[in-house]
Amino acid sequence: MEGVLWHLLASSRGGPTRVRILRALDDRPRNANELAERLDMDYTTIRHHLDVLLENNVVERSGDEYAAVYLCTDQVRANWDVVEEIFETVDGEGD
Amino acid sequence: MDVWLTAARLAAAANAVVLLGLGAVWLRNYRRHGASHTLALLVFAAFLLLENLLWLYFYVLHPDFIAWFEFSDPDVQVGVTMLCTLELVALAFVARVTLR
C-alpha cells in the first residue's frame, strides 16, 4: 500500500489533484459534486481521479451510484501515517 | 531482411519518447515537492533513456553493428529486437499508471 500511495499521490501526473481530493475527504466524506465545488475543479476531472483512487482501494463509495459519498478505506486509515508523510512532503500544493 | 532492424529502431525510439514523457512528469513533480520516491523514478527514467539512446546509436549510426546485425541468423536478429520491444511493453504499463 505504501508504494501505491506514493505513486498515486506524489509520483504521477494527477498526484497533486488526488492529494487535494484525499485531504478534502479526510475532512469529511463528500460526493463528487461537493468535491468539484470545494476544489473548484471540473466534475469529470474529479470523477476520473475518484475512479483511480477507487481502483486502488484508497477510497470507497457509500450509498447509491448517483449521490454516492466517497470516504477513505480502512486500508488507507491503517496506513494514515504514510499518507501524513506524503502530505507533509508535497505540502504547499493543495489547500 | 531489414524488417527486424527497422522494428528495433522503432522500438528504441518509442522507448525514448515514452521515457521523455514519464521523465517530464517525474521531473515536474520532483521539483515541486522533492519526494525521494519521485527522484528514484526520475533516475530510473534517466538511465533507461541513456540505454535506449545507446541502442539507437548502434542501430542507426554504427556501421559495424549494423553489418553484424544484418549478417546474423534470424534468431539473433529477433532476439536483439526483442530487447527493446519487450522494454516498450514494460514501459507502457508504467506509463499507464503514471500519466493519469
N, CA and C atoms of all chains as a GROMACS GRO file, in nm:
protein
  585
    1MET      N    1   0.083  -0.122   0.000
    1MET     CA    2   0.000   0.000   0.000
    1MET      C    3   0.085   0.127   0.000
    2GLU      N    4   0.198   0.121   0.074
    2GLU     CA    5   0.283   0.239   0.086
    2GLU      C    6   0.332   0.288  -0.051
    3GLY      N    7   0.382   0.192  -0.131
    3GLY     CA    8   0.431   0.228  -0.264
    3GLY      C    9   0.320   0.282  -0.353
    4VAL      N   10   0.203   0.219  -0.342
    4VAL     CA   11   0.087   0.263  -0.420
    4VAL      C   12   0.053   0.408  -0.384
    5LEU      N   13   0.053   0.439  -0.256
    5LEU     CA   14   0.018   0.575  -0.212
    5LEU      C   15   0.120   0.677  -0.262
    6TRP      N   16   0.248   0.642  -0.251
    6TRP     CA   17   0.350   0.736  -0.302
    6TRP      C   18   0.332   0.758  -0.451
    7HIS      N   19   0.309   0.648  -0.524
    7HIS     CA   20   0.296   0.663  -0.669
    7HIS      C   21   0.172   0.747  -0.705
    8LEU      N   22   0.060   0.712  -0.643
    8LEU     CA   23  -0.066   0.780  -0.676
    8LEU      C   24  -0.066   0.928  -0.637
    9LEU      N   25   0.001   0.960  -0.526
    9LEU     CA   26  -0.010   1.095  -0.470
    9LEU      C   27   0.111   1.183  -0.499
   10ALA      N   28   0.228   1.121  -0.519
   10ALA     CA   29   0.348   1.203  -0.536
   10ALA      C   30   0.416   1.185  -0.671
   11SER      N   31   0.404   1.067  -0.731
   11SER     CA   32   0.484   1.038  -0.849
   11SER      C   33   0.403   1.010  -0.975
   12SER      N   34   0.285   1.066  -0.985
   12SER     CA   35   0.210   1.050  -1.109
   12SER      C   36   0.152   1.186  -1.148
   13ARG      N   37   0.109   1.192  -1.272
   13ARG     CA   38   0.066   1.322  -1.325
   13ARG      C   39  -0.048   1.383  -1.243
   14GLY      N   40  -0.144   1.298  -1.203
   14GLY     CA   41  -0.259   1.350  -1.128
   14GLY      C   42  -0.238   1.359  -0.978
   15GLY      N   43  -0.115   1.334  -0.933
   15GLY     CA   44  -0.085   1.332  -0.790
   15GLY      C   45  -0.135   1.454  -0.712
   16PRO      N   46  -0.098   1.574  -0.757
   16PRO     CA   47  -0.139   1.693  -0.682
   16PRO      C   48  -0.291   1.704  -0.664
   17THR      N   49  -0.365   1.670  -0.770
   17THR     CA   50  -0.511   1.676  -0.760
   17THR      C   51  -0.563   1.571  -0.663
   18ARG      N   52  -0.503   1.450  -0.666
   18ARG     CA   53  -0.550   1.344  -0.577
   18ARG      C   54  -0.517   1.376  -0.432
   19VAL      N   55  -0.407   1.449  -0.411
   19VAL     CA   56  -0.376   1.493  -0.273
   19VAL      C   57  -0.486   1.586  -0.224
   20ARG      N   58  -0.528   1.678  -0.309
   20ARG     CA   59  -0.634   1.773  -0.270
   20ARG      C   60  -0.764   1.699  -0.241
   21ILE      N   61  -0.796   1.599  -0.323
   21ILE     CA   62  -0.919   1.522  -0.303
   21ILE      C   63  -0.912   1.446  -0.170
   22LEU      N   64  -0.798   1.381  -0.146
   22LEU     CA   65  -0.787   1.299  -0.025
   22LEU      C   66  -0.792   1.387   0.100
   23ARG      N   67  -0.731   1.506   0.091
   23ARG     CA   68  -0.739   1.599   0.205
   23ARG      C   69  -0.883   1.638   0.232
   24ALA      N   70  -0.957   1.665   0.125
   24ALA     CA   71  -1.097   1.705   0.141
   24ALA      C   72  -1.180   1.590   0.199
   25LEU      N   73  -1.148   1.467   0.159
   25LEU     CA   74  -1.223   1.351   0.209
   25LEU      C   75  -1.183   1.314   0.351
   26ASP      N   76  -1.061   1.351   0.388
   26ASP     CA   77  -1.017   1.327   0.526
   26ASP      C   78  -1.097   1.417   0.620
   27ASP      N   79  -1.124   1.537   0.571
   27ASP     CA   80  -1.204   1.634   0.645
   27ASP      C   81  -1.342   1.574   0.675
   28ARG      N   82  -1.411   1.531   0.571
   28ARG     CA   83  -1.536   1.455   0.587
   28ARG      C   84  -1.572   1.392   0.451
   29PRO      N   85  -1.652   1.284   0.455
   29PRO     CA   86  -1.693   1.222   0.328
   29PRO      C   87  -1.774   1.321   0.244
   30ARG      N   88  -1.751   1.318   0.114
   30ARG     CA   89  -1.824   1.408   0.024
   30ARG      C   90  -1.858   1.336  -0.105
   31ASN      N   91  -1.955   1.389  -0.179
   31ASN     CA   92  -1.981   1.333  -0.311
   31ASN      C   93  -1.901   1.411  -0.415
   32ALA      N   94  -1.904   1.361  -0.539
   32ALA     CA   95  -1.820   1.418  -0.645
   32ALA      C   96  -1.852   1.566  -0.670
   33ASN      N   97  -1.983   1.599  -0.662
   33ASN     CA   98  -2.024   1.738  -0.684
   33ASN      C   99  -1.967   1.833  -0.579
   34GLU      N  100  -1.975   1.789  -0.454
   34GLU     CA  101  -1.922   1.872  -0.345
   34GLU      C  102  -1.772   1.891  -0.361
   35LEU      N  103  -1.704   1.782  -0.400
   35LEU     CA  104  -1.559   1.791  -0.420
   35LEU      C  105  -1.526   1.889  -0.532
   36ALA      N  106  -1.600   1.879  -0.643
   36ALA     CA  107  -1.576   1.967  -0.758
   36ALA      C  108  -1.593   2.113  -0.715
   37GLU      N  109  -1.697   2.138  -0.635
   37GLU     CA  110  -1.724   2.273  -0.590
   37GLU      C  111  -1.614   2.323  -0.495
   38ARG      N  112  -1.583   2.238  -0.398
   38ARG     CA  113  -1.486   2.279  -0.296
   38ARG      C  114  -1.347   2.302  -0.356
   39LEU      N  115  -1.308   2.215  -0.451
   39LEU     CA  116  -1.173   2.226  -0.508
   39LEU      C  117  -1.172   2.313  -0.633
   40ASP      N  118  -1.290   2.363  -0.670
   40ASP     CA  119  -1.304   2.448  -0.787
   40ASP      C  120  -1.246   2.377  -0.911
   41MET      N  121  -1.293   2.254  -0.930
   41MET     CA  122  -1.244   2.175  -1.044
   41MET      C  123  -1.362   2.116  -1.119
   42ASP      N  124  -1.332   2.076  -1.243
   42ASP     CA  125  -1.432   2.017  -1.330
   42ASP      C  126  -1.484   1.885  -1.270
   43TYR      N  127  -1.616   1.864  -1.279
   43TYR     CA  128  -1.677   1.742  -1.224
   43TYR      C  129  -1.617   1.615  -1.285
   44THR      N  130  -1.595   1.614  -1.418
   44THR     CA  131  -1.542   1.492  -1.481
   44THR      C  132  -1.398   1.465  -1.439
   45THR      N  133  -1.322   1.572  -1.414
   45THR     CA  134  -1.185   1.553  -1.365
   45THR      C  135  -1.189   1.487  -1.228
   46ILE      N  136  -1.277   1.537  -1.142
   46ILE     CA  137  -1.292   1.481  -1.008
   46ILE      C  138  -1.332   1.333  -1.018
   47ARG      N  139  -1.428   1.304  -1.106
   47ARG     CA  140  -1.473   1.164  -1.121
   47ARG      C  141  -1.358   1.074  -1.168
   48HIS      N  142  -1.278   1.126  -1.261
   48HIS     CA  143  -1.162   1.049  -1.311
   48HIS      C  144  -1.069   1.013  -1.196
   49HIS      N  145  -1.036   1.112  -1.114
   49HIS     CA  146  -0.942   1.086  -1.004
   49HIS      C  147  -1.005   0.998  -0.897
   50LEU      N  148  -1.134   1.013  -0.874
   50LEU     CA  149  -1.202   0.926  -0.778
   50LEU      C  150  -1.200   0.781  -0.828
   51ASP      N  151  -1.217   0.763  -0.959
   51ASP     CA  152  -1.211   0.627  -1.016
   51ASP      C  153  -1.073   0.566  -0.995
   52VAL      N  154  -0.967   0.647  -1.017
   52VAL     CA  155  -0.831   0.597  -0.995
   52VAL      C  156  -0.814   0.557  -0.848
   53LEU      N  157  -0.862   0.641  -0.758
   53LEU     CA  158  -0.850   0.612  -0.614
   53LEU      C  159  -0.934   0.490  -0.575
   54LEU      N  160  -1.051   0.475  -0.638
   54LEU     CA  161  -1.136   0.357  -0.613
   54LEU      C  162  -1.066   0.229  -0.658
   55GLU      N  163  -1.011   0.233  -0.780
   55GLU     CA  164  -0.943   0.115  -0.836
   55GLU      C  165  -0.827   0.069  -0.748
   56ASN      N  166  -0.767   0.165  -0.677
   56ASN     CA  167  -0.651   0.132  -0.595
   56ASN      C  168  -0.685   0.117  -0.447
   57ASN      N  169  -0.815   0.107  -0.421
   57ASN     CA  170  -0.863   0.083  -0.285
   57ASN      C  171  -0.817   0.191  -0.186
   58VAL      N  172  -0.814   0.315  -0.234
   58VAL     CA  173  -0.779   0.427  -0.145
   58VAL      C  174  -0.907   0.489  -0.090
   59VAL      N  175  -1.008   0.500  -0.176
   59VAL     CA  176  -1.138   0.549  -0.130
   59VAL      C  177  -1.243   0.444  -0.163
   60GLU      N  178  -1.357   0.456  -0.096
   60GLU     CA  179  -1.470   0.367  -0.130
   60GLU      C  180  -1.596   0.451  -0.140
   61ARG      N  181  -1.695   0.393  -0.209
   61ARG     CA  182  -1.819   0.463  -0.232
   61ARG      C  183  -1.922   0.412  -0.133
   62SER      N  184  -1.997   0.504  -0.081
   62SER     CA  185  -2.104   0.464   0.010
   62SER      C  186  -2.233   0.527  -0.040
   63GLY      N  187  -2.337   0.445  -0.046
   63GLY     CA  188  -2.464   0.496  -0.096
   63GLY      C  189  -2.480   0.463  -0.243
   64ASP      N  190  -2.590   0.508  -0.302
   64ASP     CA  191  -2.617   0.469  -0.441
   64ASP      C  192  -2.530   0.549  -0.538
   65GLU      N  193  -2.521   0.495  -0.659
   65GLU     CA  194  -2.432   0.548  -0.762
   65GLU      C  195  -2.442   0.699  -0.781
   66TYR      N  196  -2.564   0.752  -0.790
   66TYR     CA  197  -2.580   0.893  -0.829
   66TYR      C  198  -2.534   0.990  -0.721
   67ALA      N  199  -2.580   0.966  -0.597
   67ALA     CA  200  -2.546   1.062  -0.490
   67ALA      C  201  -2.434   1.007  -0.402
   68ALA      N  202  -2.360   0.910  -0.455
   68ALA     CA  203  -2.260   0.841  -0.374
   68ALA      C  204  -2.164   0.936  -0.303
   69VAL      N  205  -2.137   0.900  -0.179
   69VAL     CA  206  -2.041   0.976  -0.100
   69VAL      C  207  -1.913   0.894  -0.096
   70TYR      N  208  -1.801   0.960  -0.107
   70TYR     CA  209  -1.671   0.890  -0.106
   70TYR      C  210  -1.603   0.910   0.028
   71LEU      N  211  -1.542   0.802   0.076
   71LEU     CA  212  -1.467   0.812   0.201
   71LEU      C  213  -1.341   0.725   0.193
   72CYS      N  214  -1.247   0.751   0.282
   72CYS     CA  215  -1.123   0.674   0.282
   72CYS      C  216  -1.151   0.530   0.327
   73THR      N  217  -1.079   0.436   0.266
   73THR     CA  218  -1.097   0.296   0.304
   73THR      C  219  -1.026   0.267   0.436
   74ASP      N  220  -1.062   0.154   0.498
   74ASP     CA  221  -0.994   0.111   0.622
   74ASP      C  222  -0.845   0.091   0.595
   75GLN      N  223  -0.815   0.040   0.473
   75GLN     CA  224  -0.675   0.015   0.439
   75GLN      C  225  -0.593   0.145   0.442
   76VAL      N  226  -0.652   0.252   0.393
   76VAL     CA  227  -0.581   0.380   0.395
   76VAL      C  228  -0.574   0.434   0.537
   77ARG      N  229  -0.682   0.417   0.612
   77ARG     CA  230  -0.681   0.460   0.753
   77ARG      C  231  -0.569   0.388   0.829
   78ALA      N  232  -0.550   0.260   0.798
   78ALA     CA  233  -0.444   0.182   0.865
   78ALA      C  234  -0.306   0.231   0.827
   79ASN      N  235  -0.298   0.297   0.709
   79ASN     CA  236  -0.168   0.349   0.663
   79ASN      C  237  -0.164   0.501   0.671
   80TRP      N  238  -0.243   0.557   0.762
   80TRP     CA  239  -0.256   0.703   0.762
   80TRP      C  240  -0.125   0.774   0.793
   81ASP      N  241  -0.034   0.708   0.866
   81ASP     CA  242   0.097   0.770   0.891
   81ASP      C  243   0.172   0.794   0.759
   82VAL      N  244   0.158   0.700   0.665
   82VAL     CA  245   0.221   0.717   0.534
   82VAL      C  246   0.157   0.834   0.460
   83VAL      N  247   0.024   0.839   0.467
   83VAL     CA  248  -0.048   0.949   0.400
   83VAL      C  249  -0.004   1.083   0.458
   84GLU      N  250   0.008   1.090   0.589
   84GLU     CA  251   0.054   1.213   0.655
   84GLU      C  252   0.193   1.252   0.606
   85GLU      N  253   0.280   1.151   0.595
   85GLU     CA  254   0.416   1.176   0.548
   85GLU      C  255   0.415   1.232   0.406
   86ILE      N  256   0.330   1.175   0.322
   86ILE     CA  257   0.319   1.222   0.184
   86ILE      C  258   0.263   1.365   0.182
   87PHE      N  259   0.160   1.389   0.262
   87PHE     CA  260   0.103   1.525   0.269
   87PHE      C  261   0.210   1.625   0.309
   88GLU      N  262   0.291   1.588   0.409
   88GLU     CA  263   0.397   1.679   0.454
   88GLU      C  264   0.499   1.703   0.344
   89THR      N  265   0.533   1.595   0.270
   89THR     CA  266   0.632   1.607   0.164
   89THR      C  267   0.583   1.697   0.051
   90VAL      N  268   0.459   1.678   0.012
   90VAL     CA  269   0.407   1.755  -0.102
   90VAL      C  270   0.340   1.885  -0.056
   91ASP      N  271   0.363   1.922   0.065
   91ASP     CA  272   0.297   2.039   0.124
   91ASP      C  273   0.315   2.164   0.040
   92GLY      N  274   0.212   2.248   0.047
   92GLY     CA  275   0.221   2.372  -0.029
   92GLY      C  276   0.149   2.361  -0.161
   93GLU      N  277   0.101   2.242  -0.188
   93GLU     CA  278   0.030   2.216  -0.311
   93GLU      C  279  -0.117   2.228  -0.303
   94GLY      N  280  -0.177   2.161  -0.209
   94GLY     CA  281  -0.324   2.156  -0.208
   94GLY      C  282  -0.377   2.270  -0.127
   95ASP      N  283  -0.484   2.243  -0.053
   95ASP     CA  284  -0.533   2.352   0.032
   95ASP      C  285  -0.548   2.303   0.174
   96MET      N  286   1.441  -0.890  -4.449
   96MET     CA  287   1.580  -0.880  -4.402
   96MET      C  288   1.599  -0.760  -4.310
   97ASP      N  289   1.553  -0.642  -4.362
   97ASP     CA  290   1.568  -0.520  -4.284
   97ASP      C  291   1.457  -0.499  -4.182
   98VAL      N  292   1.359  -0.587  -4.188
   98VAL     CA  293   1.240  -0.568  -4.105
   98VAL      C  294   1.276  -0.561  -3.957
   99TRP      N  295   1.361  -0.654  -3.913
   99TRP     CA  296   1.393  -0.659  -3.770
   99TRP      C  297   1.472  -0.538  -3.724
  100LEU      N  298   1.564  -0.492  -3.809
  100LEU     CA  299   1.642  -0.374  -3.772
  100LEU      C  300   1.551  -0.251  -3.764
  101THR      N  301   1.458  -0.242  -3.859
  101THR     CA  302   1.363  -0.130  -3.855
  101THR      C  303   1.278  -0.137  -3.729
  102ALA      N  304   1.232  -0.259  -3.695
  102ALA     CA  305   1.150  -0.275  -3.574
  102ALA      C  306   1.228  -0.237  -3.450
  103ALA      N  307   1.357  -0.277  -3.447
  103ALA     CA  308   1.440  -0.245  -3.332
  103ALA      C  309   1.459  -0.094  -3.318
  104ARG      N  310   1.480  -0.028  -3.432
  104ARG     CA  311   1.497   0.118  -3.430
  104ARG      C  312   1.370   0.186  -3.380
  105LEU      N  313   1.255   0.140  -3.431
  105LEU     CA  314   1.128   0.200  -3.390
  105LEU      C  315   1.103   0.179  -3.242
  106ALA      N  316   1.134   0.057  -3.193
  106ALA     CA  317   1.110   0.028  -3.052
  106ALA      C  318   1.199   0.114  -2.963
  107ALA      N  319   1.327   0.128  -3.000
  107ALA     CA  320   1.418   0.210  -2.920
  107ALA      C  321   1.374   0.356  -2.922
  108ALA      N  322   1.330   0.404  -3.038
  108ALA     CA  323   1.283   0.543  -3.048
  108ALA      C  324   1.156   0.562  -2.965
  109ALA      N  325   1.064   0.464  -2.971
  109ALA     CA  326   0.940   0.473  -2.893
  109ALA      C  327   0.972   0.472  -2.743
  110ASN      N  328   1.066   0.388  -2.702
  110ASN     CA  329   1.107   0.385  -2.561
  110ASN      C  330   1.156   0.523  -2.518
  111ALA      N  331   1.238   0.586  -2.603
  111ALA     CA  332   1.292   0.717  -2.569
  111ALA      C  333   1.180   0.819  -2.552
  112VAL      N  334   1.080   0.812  -2.642
  112VAL     CA  335   0.968   0.908  -2.635
  112VAL      C  336   0.888   0.885  -2.506
  113VAL      N  337   0.857   0.758  -2.476
  113VAL     CA  338   0.780   0.727  -2.355
  113VAL      C  339   0.858   0.773  -2.231
  114LEU      N  340   0.989   0.747  -2.231
  114LEU     CA  341   1.071   0.784  -2.115
  114LEU      C  342   1.080   0.936  -2.099
  115LEU      N  343   1.082   1.009  -2.212
  115LEU     CA  344   1.082   1.155  -2.201
  115LEU      C  345   0.951   1.203  -2.140
  116GLY      N  346   0.841   1.140  -2.180
  116GLY     CA  347   0.711   1.177  -2.123
  116GLY      C  348   0.703   1.148  -1.974
  117LEU      N  349   0.747   1.028  -1.936
  117LEU     CA  350   0.747   0.990  -1.794
  117LEU      C  351   0.843   1.079  -1.716
  118GLY      N  352   0.962   1.101  -1.774
  118GLY     CA  353   1.062   1.184  -1.707
  118GLY      C  354   1.011   1.326  -1.685
  119ALA      N  355   0.934   1.377  -1.780
  119ALA     CA  356   0.879   1.513  -1.765
  119ALA      C  357   0.785   1.520  -1.644
  120VAL      N  358   0.700   1.417  -1.630
  120VAL     CA  359   0.607   1.414  -1.516
  120VAL      C  360   0.685   1.405  -1.386
  121TRP      N  361   0.784   1.314  -1.381
  121TRP     CA  362   0.859   1.294  -1.257
  121TRP      C  363   0.946   1.414  -1.223
  122LEU      N  364   1.004   1.479  -1.327
  122LEU     CA  365   1.086   1.597  -1.302
  122LEU      C  366   0.999   1.710  -1.247
  123ARG      N  367   0.882   1.729  -1.306
  123ARG     CA  368   0.792   1.836  -1.261
  123ARG      C  369   0.749   1.810  -1.116
  124ASN      N  370   0.710   1.686  -1.087
  124ASN     CA  371   0.668   1.653  -0.950
  124ASN      C  372   0.784   1.664  -0.852
  125TYR      N  373   0.901   1.617  -0.895
  125TYR     CA  374   1.015   1.622  -0.804
  125TYR      C  375   1.054   1.766  -0.772
  126ARG      N  376   1.052   1.853  -0.873
  126ARG     CA  377   1.086   1.994  -0.849
  126ARG      C  378   0.982   2.060  -0.760
  127ARG      N  379   0.860   2.009  -0.765
  127ARG     CA  380   0.753   2.066  -0.685
  127ARG      C  381   0.767   2.028  -0.538
  128HIS      N  382   0.798   1.899  -0.511
  128HIS     CA  383   0.797   1.858  -0.370
  128HIS      C  384   0.919   1.780  -0.324
  129GLY      N  385   1.006   1.735  -0.415
  129GLY     CA  386   1.130   1.670  -0.374
  129GLY      C  387   1.117   1.536  -0.304
  130ALA      N  388   1.011   1.461  -0.334
  130ALA     CA  389   0.995   1.329  -0.270
  130ALA      C  390   1.099   1.230  -0.324
  131SER      N  391   1.158   1.151  -0.234
  131SER     CA  392   1.262   1.058  -0.278
  131SER      C  393   1.206   0.948  -0.368
  132HIS      N  394   1.077   0.913  -0.349
  132HIS     CA  395   1.012   0.815  -0.437
  132HIS      C  396   1.013   0.864  -0.581
  133THR      N  397   0.981   0.992  -0.598
  133THR     CA  398   0.976   1.052  -0.732
  133THR      C  399   1.118   1.062  -0.790
  134LEU      N  400   1.215   1.096  -0.704
  134LEU     CA  401   1.353   1.106  -0.750
  134LEU      C  402   1.403   0.971  -0.802
  135ALA      N  403   1.368   0.863  -0.730
  135ALA     CA  404   1.411   0.730  -0.773
  135ALA      C  405   1.357   0.699  -0.912
  136LEU      N  406   1.230   0.735  -0.936
  136LEU     CA  407   1.171   0.709  -1.068
  136LEU      C  408   1.236   0.796  -1.175
  137LEU      N  409   1.271   0.918  -1.137
  137LEU     CA  410   1.337   1.009  -1.230
  137LEU      C  411   1.474   0.954  -1.272
  138VAL      N  412   1.550   0.903  -1.175
  138VAL     CA  413   1.681   0.844  -1.204
  138VAL      C  414   1.664   0.719  -1.290
  139PHE      N  415   1.564   0.637  -1.256
  139PHE     CA  416   1.530   0.518  -1.334
  139PHE      C  417   1.504   0.556  -1.480
  140ALA      N  418   1.424   0.660  -1.502
  140ALA     CA  419   1.392   0.704  -1.639
  140ALA      C  420   1.517   0.756  -1.709
  141ALA      N  421   1.603   0.827  -1.637
  141ALA     CA  422   1.722   0.883  -1.698
  141ALA      C  423   1.816   0.773  -1.750
  142PHE      N  424   1.835   0.670  -1.667
  142PHE     CA  425   1.925   0.562  -1.710
  142PHE      C  426   1.866   0.479  -1.824
  143LEU      N  427   1.735   0.454  -1.816
  143LEU     CA  428   1.673   0.379  -1.926
  143LEU      C  429   1.675   0.461  -2.055
  144LEU      N  430   1.665   0.593  -2.041
  144LEU     CA  431   1.673   0.679  -2.160
  144LEU      C  432   1.814   0.669  -2.221
  145LEU      N  433   1.916   0.676  -2.136
  145LEU     CA  434   2.054   0.661  -2.184
  145LEU      C  435   2.072   0.527  -2.254
  146GLU      N  436   2.017   0.421  -2.193
  146GLU     CA  437   2.027   0.288  -2.252
  146GLU      C  438   1.968   0.287  -2.393
  147ASN      N  439   1.852   0.348  -2.408
  147ASN     CA  440   1.786   0.346  -2.539
  147ASN      C  441   1.857   0.436  -2.640
  148LEU      N  442   1.917   0.545  -2.593
  148LEU     CA  443   1.994   0.629  -2.685
  148LEU      C  444   2.116   0.552  -2.734
  149LEU      N  445   2.174   0.471  -2.644
  149LEU     CA  446   2.288   0.387  -2.682
  149LEU      C  447   2.245   0.284  -2.788
  150TRP      N  448   2.126   0.222  -2.764
  150TRP     CA  449   2.074   0.129  -2.864
  150TRP      C  450   2.054   0.200  -2.998
  151LEU      N  451   1.996   0.319  -2.994
  151LEU     CA  452   1.972   0.393  -3.118
  151LEU      C  453   2.103   0.422  -3.191
  152TYR      N  454   2.205   0.457  -3.114
  152TYR     CA  455   2.336   0.482  -3.175
  152TYR      C  456   2.384   0.357  -3.248
  153PHE      N  457   2.374   0.241  -3.185
  153PHE     CA  458   2.416   0.117  -3.252
  153PHE      C  459   2.327   0.083  -3.372
  154TYR      N  460   2.196   0.094  -3.352
  154TYR     CA  461   2.102   0.055  -3.458
  154TYR      C  462   2.109   0.146  -3.581
  155VAL      N  463   2.136   0.275  -3.557
  155VAL     CA  464   2.123   0.372  -3.667
  155VAL      C  465   2.258   0.420  -3.720
  156LEU      N  466   2.354   0.440  -3.629
  156LEU     CA  467   2.476   0.511  -3.669
  156LEU      C  468   2.602   0.425  -3.673
  157HIS      N  469   2.596   0.304  -3.619
  157HIS     CA  470   2.718   0.226  -3.605
  157HIS      C  471   2.730   0.124  -3.718
  158PRO      N  472   2.812   0.150  -3.821
  158PRO     CA  473   2.816   0.062  -3.938
  158PRO      C  474   2.855  -0.082  -3.904
  159ASP      N  475   2.950  -0.099  -3.811
  159ASP     CA  476   2.992  -0.236  -3.777
  159ASP      C  477   2.878  -0.313  -3.711
  160PHE      N  478   2.807  -0.246  -3.622
  160PHE     CA  479   2.695  -0.314  -3.556
  160PHE      C  480   2.588  -0.352  -3.657
  161ILE      N  481   2.554  -0.257  -3.746
  161ILE     CA  482   2.450  -0.283  -3.847
  161ILE      C  483   2.491  -0.400  -3.937
  162ALA      N  484   2.619  -0.402  -3.976
  162ALA     CA  485   2.667  -0.512  -4.061
  162ALA      C  486   2.657  -0.646  -3.986
  163TRP      N  487   2.698  -0.644  -3.858
  163TRP     CA  488   2.688  -0.767  -3.778
  163TRP      C  489   2.544  -0.814  -3.769
  164PHE      N  490   2.452  -0.716  -3.743
  164PHE     CA  491   2.311  -0.749  -3.726
  164PHE      C  492   2.257  -0.811  -3.855
  165GLU      N  493   2.288  -0.750  -3.968
  165GLU     CA  494   2.231  -0.796  -4.095
  165GLU      C  495   2.285  -0.932  -4.138
  166PHE      N  496   2.405  -0.965  -4.092
  166PHE     CA  497   2.461  -1.096  -4.129
  166PHE      C  498   2.433  -1.203  -4.025
  167SER      N  499   2.365  -1.164  -3.916
  167SER     CA  500   2.334  -1.262  -3.812
  167SER      C  501   2.216  -1.348  -3.852
  168ASP      N  502   2.205  -1.463  -3.784
  168ASP     CA  503   2.090  -1.551  -3.808
  168ASP      C  504   1.963  -1.484  -3.757
  169PRO      N  505   1.849  -1.527  -3.811
  169PRO     CA  506   1.722  -1.466  -3.769
  169PRO      C  507   1.698  -1.472  -3.617
  170ASP      N  508   1.740  -1.582  -3.552
  170ASP     CA  509   1.715  -1.588  -3.408
  170ASP      C  510   1.788  -1.478  -3.332
  171VAL      N  511   1.908  -1.444  -3.379
  171VAL     CA  512   1.982  -1.333  -3.316
  171VAL      C  513   1.911  -1.201  -3.346
  172GLN      N  514   1.870  -1.183  -3.469
  172GLN     CA  515   1.802  -1.058  -3.507
  172GLN      C  516   1.674  -1.039  -3.426
  173VAL      N  517   1.596  -1.147  -3.417
  173VAL     CA  518   1.470  -1.138  -3.341
  173VAL      C  519   1.501  -1.112  -3.194
  174GLY      N  520   1.599  -1.185  -3.142
  174GLY     CA  521   1.633  -1.170  -3.001
  174GLY      C  522   1.678  -1.029  -2.967
  175VAL      N  523   1.764  -0.973  -3.049
  175VAL     CA  524   1.814  -0.837  -3.022
  175VAL      C  525   1.700  -0.736  -3.035
  176THR      N  526   1.612  -0.760  -3.132
  176THR     CA  527   1.498  -0.670  -3.149
  176THR      C  528   1.405  -0.677  -3.028
  177MET      N  529   1.390  -0.798  -2.973
  177MET     CA  530   1.302  -0.816  -2.857
  177MET      C  531   1.349  -0.739  -2.735
  178LEU      N  532   1.480  -0.714  -2.724
  178LEU     CA  533   1.531  -0.642  -2.607
  178LEU      C  534   1.459  -0.510  -2.589
  179CYS      N  535   1.448  -0.435  -2.699
  179CYS     CA  536   1.382  -0.304  -2.688
  179CYS      C  537   1.230  -0.316  -2.696
  180THR      N  538   1.182  -0.417  -2.768
  180THR     CA  539   1.037  -0.432  -2.783
  180THR      C  540   0.972  -0.472  -2.651
  181LEU      N  541   1.036  -0.565  -2.581
  181LEU     CA  542   0.982  -0.607  -2.451
  181LEU      C  543   0.988  -0.492  -2.351
  182GLU      N  544   1.093  -0.412  -2.361
  182GLU     CA  545   1.104  -0.296  -2.272
  182GLU      C  546   0.991  -0.198  -2.299
  183LEU      N  547   0.954  -0.186  -2.426
  183LEU     CA  548   0.843  -0.096  -2.462
  183LEU      C  549   0.713  -0.142  -2.396
  184VAL      N  550   0.689  -0.273  -2.396
  184VAL     CA  551   0.569  -0.326  -2.331
  184VAL      C  552   0.571  -0.294  -2.181
  185ALA      N  553   0.690  -0.317  -2.121
  185ALA     CA  554   0.703  -0.289  -1.977
  185ALA      C  555   0.678  -0.141  -1.948
  186LEU      N  556   0.734  -0.054  -2.031
  186LEU     CA  557   0.718   0.090  -2.008
  186LEU      C  558   0.573   0.135  -2.028
  187ALA      N  559   0.503   0.064  -2.118
  187ALA     CA  560   0.362   0.100  -2.140
  187ALA      C  561   0.282   0.082  -2.012
  188PHE      N  562   0.314  -0.021  -1.936
  188PHE     CA  563   0.242  -0.044  -1.810
  188PHE      C  564   0.277   0.063  -1.707
  189VAL      N  565   0.403   0.104  -1.702
  189VAL     CA  566   0.442   0.210  -1.609
  189VAL      C  567   0.373   0.341  -1.650
  190ALA      N  568   0.371   0.366  -1.781
  190ALA     CA  569   0.308   0.489  -1.830
  190ALA      C  570   0.159   0.492  -1.795
  191ARG      N  571   0.097   0.376  -1.803
  191ARG     CA  572  -0.046   0.367  -1.777
  191ARG      C  573  -0.082   0.413  -1.636
  192VAL      N  574   0.003   0.382  -1.539
  192VAL     CA  575  -0.029   0.422  -1.401
  192VAL      C  576   0.032   0.558  -1.364
  193THR      N  577   0.111   0.614  -1.453
  193THR     CA  578   0.179   0.739  -1.418
  193THR      C  579   0.117   0.861  -1.486
  194LEU      N  580   0.062   0.840  -1.605
  194LEU     CA  581   0.015   0.955  -1.683
  194LEU      C  582  -0.130   0.989  -1.658
  195ARG      N  583  -0.189   0.933  -1.553
  195ARG     CA  584  -0.328   0.969  -1.530
  195ARG      C  585  -0.349   1.029  -1.392
   0.00000   0.00000   0.00000
